[in-house]
Amino acid sequence: MKKIKLVTLAAALLISVSTFSSVGTVFAASTNNKNQTTKVGKSSIPTKYLNEMLTGLKSRSTTLNIFIEPNNPIGIQQDIKWAVNDWSKSTDKVKFKIVNDRNIANVRFTTGQISQLRVAMTFKDQSTTGNQTYIDRATIKIDPANFDKTKISNGGIRVAEHELGHAMGLADIHDTNLKYSTIMWYLDPNTGITQYDRDAIRYLYQIK
């Protein structure tokens, strides 16, 4: 993903910048002001990084029903399934289920050419209830030209994990201090799902 800057589609308009919300005003958490950390369950995350990782959005459902369009090459299908399994092991309240009916899916993986600058994109249908904006459905498009079409690949897994992060409400990360600390780095992911990613999801969905 060295050439990519992932974007989202909201209200039928393609936008290139996510709207970041202050952690303290959107969600409730215990914050250590002296050390600038936010307690998440038994662990802590620097508050600055947590702010950067959240968009103010979250999935309306804590169960992601994932449909993989059959026209995805077999290698990319394997990448997606591996990524779903990785996320399933990384959070204990957001559930992931691969379904065979696109009509019941709230996350759909599709395929096709995007552009020379992007290898994957996440499009979001959003709605607001009260003060919270929710992701109702997400469509993730992966350009197969950038990945092995016949077998599973590490790069394909990481891109699918990154996009699933967007479907749950995580932001692209541009802070170079986090380049090797999160799956949400906006270029080529340099790592798989990390403790920062797990803490951000745990905090976002108020999993104590």
C-alpha positions as CSV (number, residue, x, y, z in Angstrom):
1,M,0.0,0.0,0.0
2,K,2.9,2.4,-0.5
3,K,1.0,4.3,-3.1
4,I,-2.3,4.4,-1.2
5,K,-4.1,6.8,0.9
6,L,-7.3,5.1,2.0
7,V,-10.5,7.1,1.9
8,T,-14.1,6.6,2.9
9,L,-17.4,7.3,1.2
10,A,-20.0,9.0,3.3
11,A,-23.4,10.4,2.2
12,A,-22.5,9.5,-1.3
13,L,-19.5,11.8,-1.4
14,L,-15.9,10.6,-1.5
15,I,-13.8,12.2,1.2
16,S,-10.1,12.0,1.7
17,V,-9.9,13.2,5.3
18,S,-11.6,11.6,8.3
19,T,-13.1,13.8,11.0
20,F,-11.3,13.2,14.3
21,S,-13.3,13.6,17.5
22,S,-11.8,14.4,20.9
23,V,-11.7,11.2,23.0
24,G,-12.9,13.0,26.0
25,T,-16.0,14.4,24.4
26,V,-17.2,11.4,22.5
27,F,-16.5,8.5,24.8
28,A,-16.0,8.2,28.6
29,A,-12.8,6.8,29.9
30,S,-10.4,7.0,32.8
31,T,-7.5,9.4,31.8
32,N,-4.3,9.9,33.6
33,N,-3.6,13.6,32.9
34,K,-0.1,13.6,34.3
35,N,1.2,10.8,32.0
36,Q,-1.3,11.5,29.2
37,T,-2.5,8.0,29.0
38,T,-6.0,6.5,28.9
39,K,-6.8,3.4,30.8
40,V,-8.5,0.7,28.7
41,G,-9.4,-2.3,30.7
42,K,-6.2,-3.6,32.3
43,S,-4.0,-1.7,29.8
44,S,-3.2,1.9,28.9
45,I,-2.7,3.7,25.7
46,P,-1.2,7.2,25.2
47,T,-4.2,9.6,24.9
48,K,-2.7,11.4,22.0
49,Y,-2.5,8.2,20.0
50,L,-6.0,7.1,21.0
51,N,-7.3,10.4,19.7
52,E,-5.5,9.8,16.4
53,M,-6.9,6.3,16.0
54,L,-10.6,7.2,16.5
55,T,-12.8,8.9,13.9
56,G,-15.9,9.5,16.1
57,L,-17.6,6.7,14.1
58,K,-18.5,3.2,15.2
59,S,-20.3,0.3,13.7
60,R,-24.0,0.3,14.6
61,S,-23.8,-3.4,15.1
62,T,-21.2,-5.2,17.2
63,T,-21.6,-8.2,14.9
64,L,-20.0,-7.7,11.5
65,N,-21.6,-10.0,9.0
66,I,-19.1,-10.2,6.2
67,F,-19.9,-11.2,2.6
68,I,-17.0,-11.9,0.3
69,E,-18.1,-11.4,-3.3
70,P,-17.3,-14.6,-5.2
71,N,-15.5,-12.7,-8.0
72,N,-12.7,-11.9,-5.6
73,P,-9.6,-14.0,-6.7
74,I,-9.1,-17.0,-4.5
75,G,-5.9,-15.6,-3.0
76,I,-7.7,-12.5,-1.9
77,Q,-10.5,-14.5,-0.5
78,Q,-8.0,-16.4,1.6
79,D,-6.4,-13.1,2.7
80,I,-9.8,-11.8,3.9
81,K,-10.7,-14.9,5.8
82,W,-7.3,-14.8,7.6
83,A,-7.9,-11.2,8.4
84,V,-11.3,-11.9,9.8
85,N,-9.9,-14.6,12.0
86,D,-7.1,-12.3,13.2
87,W,-9.6,-9.7,14.2
88,S,-11.8,-12.3,15.8
89,K,-9.0,-13.3,18.1
90,S,-8.1,-9.6,18.8
91,T,-11.4,-8.4,20.3
92,D,-13.8,-10.2,22.6
93,K,-17.0,-8.2,22.0
94,V,-17.0,-7.2,18.3
95,K,-18.0,-10.4,16.6
96,F,-17.1,-11.4,13.0
97,K,-19.1,-13.8,10.9
98,I,-18.6,-14.7,7.2
99,V,-22.0,-15.1,5.6
100,N,-23.2,-16.5,2.3
101,D,-26.0,-13.9,1.7
102,R,-25.0,-10.4,0.8
103,N,-28.4,-9.2,1.8
104,I,-27.7,-9.8,5.5
105,A,-24.1,-8.5,5.3
106,N,-23.1,-5.2,6.9
107,V,-19.6,-5.5,5.5
108,R,-19.0,-6.6,1.9
109,F,-15.7,-7.3,0.2
110,T,-15.6,-6.6,-3.5
111,T,-12.9,-6.3,-6.1
112,G,-11.9,-4.2,-9.1
113,Q,-9.5,-1.6,-10.3
114,I,-9.3,1.5,-8.2
115,S,-6.5,3.8,-9.3
116,Q,-2.8,4.0,-9.5
117,L,-2.7,5.6,-6.1
118,R,-4.8,3.2,-4.1
119,V,-4.9,-0.6,-3.6
120,A,-8.0,-0.6,-1.4
121,M,-10.9,1.6,-0.3
122,T,-13.6,1.5,2.3
123,F,-17.0,3.0,1.5
124,K,-19.3,3.7,4.4
125,D,-23.1,4.2,4.7
126,Q,-23.6,6.3,7.9
127,S,-26.4,7.6,10.0
128,T,-26.7,9.5,13.2
129,T,-28.7,8.7,16.4
130,G,-28.4,11.3,19.1
131,N,-24.8,12.5,19.2
132,Q,-23.3,9.3,17.8
133,T,-22.7,8.7,14.1
134,Y,-22.8,5.0,13.2
135,I,-21.5,3.0,10.3
136,D,-24.5,1.1,9.0
137,R,-22.8,-0.7,6.2
138,A,-19.3,-0.8,4.7
139,T,-18.1,-1.9,1.3
140,I,-14.5,-2.7,1.0
141,K,-13.0,-2.8,-2.5
142,I,-9.6,-4.4,-3.0
143,D,-7.7,-3.9,-6.3
144,P,-6.5,-7.5,-7.2
145,A,-3.7,-6.1,-9.4
146,N,-1.6,-5.5,-6.3
147,F,-1.8,-8.9,-4.7
148,D,-1.3,-12.6,-5.3
149,K,-4.5,-13.8,-6.9
150,T,-3.8,-17.5,-6.4
151,K,-2.6,-17.9,-2.8
152,I,-2.7,-16.2,0.5
153,S,-0.2,-13.3,1.1
154,N,1.0,-11.3,4.1
155,G,0.4,-8.0,2.3
156,G,-3.1,-9.0,1.4
157,I,-3.9,-10.0,4.9
158,R,-2.7,-6.7,6.4
159,V,-4.6,-4.7,3.8
160,A,-7.8,-6.6,4.7
161,E,-7.1,-6.1,8.4
162,H,-6.6,-2.4,7.8
163,E,-9.9,-2.1,5.9
164,L,-11.8,-4.0,8.6
165,G,-10.4,-1.5,11.1
166,H,-12.1,1.3,9.0
167,A,-15.3,-0.7,9.0
168,M,-15.2,-0.6,12.8
169,G,-14.4,3.1,13.0
170,L,-10.6,3.3,13.1
171,A,-8.8,6.1,11.3
172,D,-5.9,6.2,8.9
173,I,-2.7,7.0,10.9
174,H,-0.2,9.4,9.6
175,D,1.8,9.9,12.7
176,T,5.3,8.4,12.0
177,N,5.6,7.6,15.7
178,L,2.9,4.9,15.2
179,K,4.3,3.6,11.9
180,Y,5.2,0.3,13.4
181,S,2.6,0.3,16.2
182,T,-0.7,-0.1,14.4
183,I,-2.4,-1.9,11.4
184,M,-3.9,1.5,10.6
185,W,-0.7,3.1,9.2
186,Y,-2.0,4.8,6.0
187,L,0.7,3.4,3.7
188,D,1.9,-0.2,3.6
189,P,1.0,-1.7,7.0
190,N,4.3,-2.5,8.7
191,T,2.7,-4.8,11.3
192,G,-0.3,-6.9,11.9
193,I,-3.0,-6.1,14.5
194,T,-1.3,-4.6,17.6
195,Q,-2.1,-3.9,21.2
196,Y,-2.9,-0.3,20.3
197,D,-5.4,-1.5,17.7
198,R,-7.0,-3.8,20.3
199,D,-7.1,-1.1,22.9
200,A,-8.7,1.4,20.4
201,I,-11.4,-1.1,19.5
202,R,-11.9,-2.0,23.2
203,Y,-12.2,1.7,24.1
204,L,-14.5,2.6,21.1
205,Y,-17.0,-0.1,22.0
206,Q,-16.7,0.5,25.7
207,I,-15.4,-3.0,26.5
208,K,-14.0,-2.7,30.0
